[in-house]
Amino acid sequence: MDLHSYCWANRLLENNPGCPALEIVIGMAAFRAESDLSLAITGADMQVKLDGVPVGNWRTFIMKRGQTLTVQAARTGMRTYLAVKGGFQVPPTLGSVSTVVRNGLGRVLREGDLLPAGNSDSLAAVHVPPRYVPADQETIELRVIESYQVADFSSSALERFYQSEYLVTQDADRMGVRLQGPAISSPPGSLISEGIALGAIQIPADGQPIILLNDRQTLGGYAKMGCIARVDLAKLAQARPGTAIRFVAVPMEQAQRDWREFCLYFDL
């Protein structure tokens, strides 16, 4: 969900892009090492401790055999990423080790699960440069690449969409995020269902925007304002219920340039 944090966790460990890592939502987990490991932690601040000693965030650390790593409730944000040198060695399904509980692909971790880890070679302690660590914000700005359907919305609907502030609701998960705020009038008439892109902003009949995320459905028939710029989705992945959202239009060329720079930096 938070590609920025996930990529940094692997980069800190000199892992290949796409190495399996753990996405921990909200917190409250514990792990015991069966061998010496090099690990990295990024994302939300979940007060991670190693045998009771704070580890710190956005950095690597060494976990010795027999030590216990505890993850508390998140102070800020929603998702923490725990990566190990060499990645977690779990068998892929359909070419991926991602878990999609709704579709029966994988399952959440349970007490007693054993996660085989990769190379345990130790690395020098490193951390993410401060300028790349996201700052906590009460209001986040999401850039919108407008779709071809934006012309179907009235000028007043567009003005309300861009001038208003929306709140993340409790109805938010890996499938999508429902927002609450001034209602947007949907275009008249019906639409033929079509493929849904990552970050698509649907406007259903009640006028409350829905931003579709990683585990979204494949097809949808609601009118769409456009898509959130890919590099901005990390901010949404960390947004708690009640977080304020504002939208701003961005030229497609700018969004594409930012995404290319991100992919080149992390070798995606």
C-alpha positions as CSV (number, residue, x, y, z in Angstrom):
1,M,0.0,0.0,0.0
2,D,2.7,2.5,1.0
3,L,5.2,1.9,-1.8
4,H,7.5,4.6,-0.6
5,S,8.1,2.9,2.8
6,Y,8.2,-0.6,1.3
7,C,10.9,0.4,-1.2
8,W,13.0,2.1,1.4
9,A,12.9,-0.9,3.7
10,N,14.4,-3.1,0.9
11,R,16.8,-0.4,-0.3
12,L,18.3,0.0,3.2
13,L,19.1,-3.8,3.2
14,E,20.4,-3.8,-0.4
15,N,17.6,-6.2,-1.3
16,N,16.4,-6.6,-4.8
17,P,13.2,-4.6,-5.6
18,G,10.1,-6.6,-4.8
19,C,11.7,-8.7,-2.0
20,P,8.9,-9.9,0.3
21,A,8.4,-7.8,3.4
22,L,5.8,-7.7,6.1
23,E,3.1,-5.0,6.0
24,I,1.9,-4.5,9.6
25,V,-1.4,-2.5,10.0
26,I,-2.1,-0.6,13.2
27,G,0.5,-2.6,15.1
28,M,0.4,-5.1,18.0
29,A,2.7,-7.9,16.9
30,A,5.7,-9.8,18.2
31,F,8.5,-11.9,16.5
32,R,11.3,-14.1,17.8
33,A,14.4,-14.7,15.8
34,E,15.5,-18.3,15.2
35,S,18.8,-17.0,13.7
36,D,20.8,-13.8,13.5
37,L,19.1,-11.4,11.1
38,S,19.6,-8.0,9.5
39,L,16.3,-6.1,9.4
40,A,14.9,-2.7,8.4
41,I,11.8,-0.9,9.7
42,T,10.0,1.9,7.9
43,G,6.6,3.6,7.7
44,A,4.3,4.4,10.6
45,D,5.8,4.9,14.1
46,M,4.8,1.7,16.0
47,Q,7.3,2.1,18.9
48,V,9.2,-1.0,17.8
49,K,11.4,-2.5,20.6
50,L,14.1,-5.3,20.6
51,D,14.1,-7.0,23.9
52,G,12.5,-3.9,25.4
53,V,15.0,-1.5,23.9
54,P,13.6,1.1,21.3
55,V,14.8,0.4,17.8
56,G,13.9,3.7,16.0
57,N,12.3,4.0,12.6
58,W,13.4,4.3,9.0
59,R,16.6,2.3,9.7
60,T,18.3,-1.1,9.8
61,F,19.2,-3.1,12.9
62,I,20.5,-6.5,13.9
63,M,18.3,-9.0,15.6
64,K,20.2,-11.9,17.3
65,R,18.9,-15.4,17.7
66,G,16.5,-15.7,20.6
67,Q,15.7,-12.0,20.7
68,T,12.1,-10.7,20.6
69,L,10.9,-7.8,18.5
70,T,7.7,-6.2,19.7
71,V,5.5,-3.8,17.6
72,Q,3.1,-1.6,19.6
73,A,0.1,0.4,18.5
74,A,0.9,3.0,15.9
75,R,1.4,6.5,17.2
76,T,1.1,8.0,13.7
77,G,0.2,6.6,10.4
78,M,-1.4,3.2,9.6
79,R,1.2,0.8,8.2
80,T,4.7,-0.3,9.1
81,Y,7.1,-2.3,6.9
82,L,9.4,-4.9,8.3
83,A,12.0,-6.3,5.9
84,V,14.8,-8.8,6.3
85,K,18.0,-9.1,4.3
86,G,17.3,-11.4,1.4
87,G,13.5,-11.2,1.9
88,F,11.1,-13.6,3.5
89,Q,11.2,-16.9,1.7
90,V,7.6,-17.8,1.2
91,P,6.1,-19.6,-1.9
92,P,4.4,-17.3,-4.5
93,T,0.9,-17.8,-5.7
94,L,0.2,-16.5,-9.3
95,G,3.6,-14.9,-9.3
96,S,3.2,-13.0,-6.0
97,V,3.5,-13.5,-2.3
98,S,0.9,-10.7,-1.5
99,T,-2.0,-11.7,0.7
100,V,-5.5,-10.9,-0.5
101,V,-7.8,-12.4,2.2
102,R,-11.0,-11.4,0.4
103,N,-10.0,-13.5,-2.5
104,G,-8.6,-16.4,-0.6
105,L,-5.0,-15.7,-1.5
106,G,-2.9,-16.3,1.5
107,R,-3.9,-15.4,5.1
108,V,-2.9,-13.1,7.9
109,L,-0.1,-14.2,10.2
110,R,-1.1,-16.3,13.3
111,E,0.7,-17.0,16.6
112,G,3.3,-19.7,16.0
113,D,3.8,-19.1,12.3
114,L,7.4,-19.5,11.2
115,L,8.7,-17.2,8.4
116,P,11.8,-18.5,6.7
117,A,14.2,-15.6,6.1
118,G,16.8,-15.0,3.5
119,N,20.5,-14.1,3.8
120,S,21.5,-13.3,7.4
121,D,24.7,-11.5,6.6
122,S,25.1,-8.4,8.8
123,L,25.2,-4.9,7.4
124,A,26.4,-1.6,8.7
125,A,23.6,0.4,10.4
126,V,22.1,2.8,7.9
127,H,19.0,5.0,7.9
128,V,16.8,6.9,5.5
129,P,18.0,10.5,4.9
130,P,15.7,12.8,6.8
131,R,14.5,14.6,3.6
132,Y,12.9,11.4,2.4
133,V,11.0,10.6,5.7
134,P,7.4,11.8,5.3
135,A,6.3,14.5,7.8
136,D,3.1,14.0,9.8
137,Q,0.3,16.1,8.4
138,E,-3.2,16.8,9.6
139,T,-4.2,17.6,6.0
140,I,-2.7,15.9,3.0
141,E,-2.8,17.0,-0.6
142,L,-3.4,14.5,-3.3
143,R,-2.7,15.3,-6.9
144,V,-5.3,14.2,-9.5
145,I,-4.7,13.1,-13.1
146,E,-8.0,14.0,-14.6
147,S,-9.7,11.3,-16.7
148,Y,-11.7,11.6,-19.9
149,Q,-14.9,11.6,-17.9
150,V,-14.1,14.8,-16.1
151,A,-15.7,16.7,-18.9
152,D,-19.0,15.1,-18.0
153,F,-19.1,16.8,-14.6
154,S,-20.6,20.3,-14.3
155,S,-18.3,23.2,-13.6
156,S,-19.9,23.7,-10.1
157,A,-19.2,20.0,-9.3
158,L,-15.6,20.4,-10.3
159,E,-15.2,23.6,-8.3
160,R,-16.7,21.9,-5.2
161,F,-14.4,18.9,-5.6
162,Y,-11.2,21.0,-5.8
163,Q,-12.2,23.6,-3.3
164,S,-13.5,21.3,-0.6
165,E,-11.9,19.3,2.2
166,Y,-12.8,15.7,2.7
167,L,-12.2,13.3,5.6
168,V,-11.1,9.7,5.5
169,T,-13.9,7.6,7.0
170,Q,-13.7,4.3,9.0
171,D,-14.7,2.6,5.7
172,A,-11.1,2.3,4.5
173,D,-9.0,-0.7,3.7
174,R,-6.7,-2.2,1.0
175,M,-9.7,-2.2,-1.5
176,G,-10.4,1.5,-1.2
177,V,-11.0,4.6,0.9
178,R,-14.4,6.3,1.3
179,L,-14.3,10.0,1.9
180,Q,-16.9,12.3,3.6
181,G,-17.4,15.9,2.7
182,P,-19.4,18.1,0.3
183,A,-21.3,15.9,-2.1
184,I,-20.3,16.0,-5.8
185,S,-23.1,15.7,-8.3
186,S,-22.5,12.8,-10.6
187,P,-23.0,13.2,-14.4
188,P,-26.5,12.3,-15.6
189,G,-27.1,9.0,-17.3
190,S,-25.5,5.6,-16.9
191,L,-22.0,4.4,-17.8
192,I,-20.8,1.1,-19.1
193,S,-18.6,-0.7,-16.6
194,E,-14.9,-0.5,-17.4
195,G,-11.5,-1.4,-16.0
196,I,-10.5,0.3,-12.8
197,A,-7.1,1.8,-12.5
198,L,-5.1,2.1,-9.2
199,G,-6.0,5.3,-7.5
200,A,-9.2,5.9,-9.4
201,I,-11.6,8.4,-7.8
202,Q,-15.2,7.2,-8.2
203,I,-18.1,9.5,-7.6
204,P,-21.2,7.3,-6.7
205,A,-24.8,8.4,-6.4
206,D,-24.4,9.9,-2.9
207,G,-21.6,12.2,-4.2
208,Q,-19.0,11.0,-1.6
209,P,-15.7,10.2,-3.4
210,I,-14.2,6.7,-3.2
211,I,-10.5,6.2,-4.0
212,L,-9.7,2.7,-5.1
213,L,-6.5,1.0,-4.1
214,N,-4.4,-2.1,-4.4
215,D,-7.1,-4.7,-3.8
216,R,-9.8,-2.9,-5.8
217,Q,-12.4,-4.7,-8.0
218,T,-11.5,-5.1,-11.6
219,L,-14.6,-3.3,-13.1
220,G,-16.7,-0.4,-12.1
221,G,-19.5,1.8,-13.5
222,Y,-19.3,5.0,-11.5
223,A,-18.2,8.2,-13.0
224,K,-14.5,9.0,-12.3
225,M,-12.8,12.3,-11.7
226,G,-9.5,10.7,-12.5
227,C,-6.7,9.0,-10.7
228,I,-4.4,10.0,-7.8
229,A,-0.8,10.4,-8.9
230,R,1.0,7.1,-8.2
231,V,3.7,8.6,-5.9
232,D,1.0,10.3,-3.8
233,L,-0.8,7.1,-2.9
234,A,1.7,6.4,-0.1
235,K,0.4,9.4,1.8
236,L,-3.2,8.0,1.5
237,A,-2.0,4.5,2.7
238,Q,-0.9,6.1,5.9
239,A,-4.0,8.3,6.4
240,R,-6.0,7.4,9.5
241,P,-9.8,7.9,9.7
242,G,-10.4,11.6,10.3
243,T,-7.5,12.7,8.2
244,A,-8.3,15.7,6.0
245,I,-7.8,15.4,2.2
246,R,-7.6,18.1,-0.4
247,F,-7.3,17.5,-4.2
248,V,-5.3,19.5,-6.8
249,A,-5.1,18.8,-10.5
250,V,-1.7,17.9,-11.9
251,P,-0.6,17.7,-15.6
252,M,-0.2,14.0,-16.7
253,E,3.3,14.8,-17.9
254,Q,4.4,16.0,-14.4
255,A,2.8,12.9,-12.7
256,Q,4.6,10.6,-15.2
257,R,7.9,12.4,-14.7
258,D,7.6,11.9,-10.9
259,W,6.7,8.3,-11.3
260,R,9.6,7.6,-13.6
261,E,12.0,9.3,-11.2
262,F,10.7,7.1,-8.4
263,C,11.0,3.9,-10.4
264,L,14.6,4.8,-11.5
265,Y,15.7,5.6,-8.0
266,F,14.4,2.2,-6.6
267,D,15.2,0.2,-9.7
268,L,11.6,-0.9,-10.1
